[in-house]
């Protein structure tokens, strides 16, 4: 995915701009505060503009290496440099209130050395009357500045349009024969992810051990099932976010990087397989990982692993228990199928591949606008939706993208559409158009 990285010295408003760009696409936004240096780790999100999608990366404050005062700051700087290496465009965010400082000039010099394309964005320009502040920044070596206010939204639409204009046209879609599906295997440490990969591949490709955290990086492996190729991505175990805060050891720093690489693996996958330990049940971190997958709008398969540890006479009851738990704890991905497996003895693991194929068929499904509106009108006429005593009117719907199937629905009042309305509309589309396992995305627009 096209990646935009926000860079700047501490407290220029990077996290506020990040939150403004993703515009509520993610439930977990960047933490913002008036204190400098609140953001210590890089933070990934997805921005949508009409039918275009791009990745946004928020970073900790960027400053000259010689000014790093402790191990944490050195780690912050290394993380920023890692994010910059993955960028297609860098936003160098500047502070319109404080003006141009020596650290800004040093940061600009280092960013130019990367050879990446840079957008020079001046934040805290709250309204057009403050545009005269731009003149203070010309000595940075460019006359192409984008004034914005991350807090009020002034100028942000123009910034997004600049970004979208830089995104290359999508390459022609490959045929199903040419495209190799990418499957990311994710989960908490020690739930058996590498054992799952080894069992699917049929050989010991990954190092496995009972010690949590054996896998430190995302590793790609090609496997075949009935002659068809799949790319399996094994990832590091994703621990609680709080586990990574305020740590200074090199060992934990390596695990931080593994965490972010696991998140990137979710982003580049077509389908994500979430591995859950059958002996422990669905815990809060499983919910958070499923939330990350949902935010990325990826196809999801839930694998209840270590089924061999469940006594034979308990399995029917346990299967029903997990079915109920998924509906209750993972309700936001209730479209995802689940399988009980044992990676150790390879029980039912091959069921993954037919499910991947079925999800990808739905993931690429496109419905003609005329057919879409005919079916939608027939179903929506059977119910009356209202909000605050006002009747919601749905005018027409159109599909704007695939991977995932994405729709725009035009209404009489977009602010009146609440979360439960969206859930109802999603259920309606799934039933009417046979979207059984794929995520779908619905955008509401008010008809002018």
Helices and strands as residue ranges (DSSP letters): E 3-7, H 14-22, E 43-49, E 52-58, G 65-67, H 71-85, E 89-95, H 102-113, E 117-123, G 128-140, E 145-147, H 156-166, E 181-187, H 193-201, E 219-225, E 228-234, G 241-244, H 250-268, E 271-277, H 284-295, E 299-305, G 307-309, G 312-314, H 315-329, G 331-333, E 337-340, H 351-363, H 369-380, E 386-387, E 390-391, E 394-401, E 405-411, G 414-416, H 419-433, E 440-446
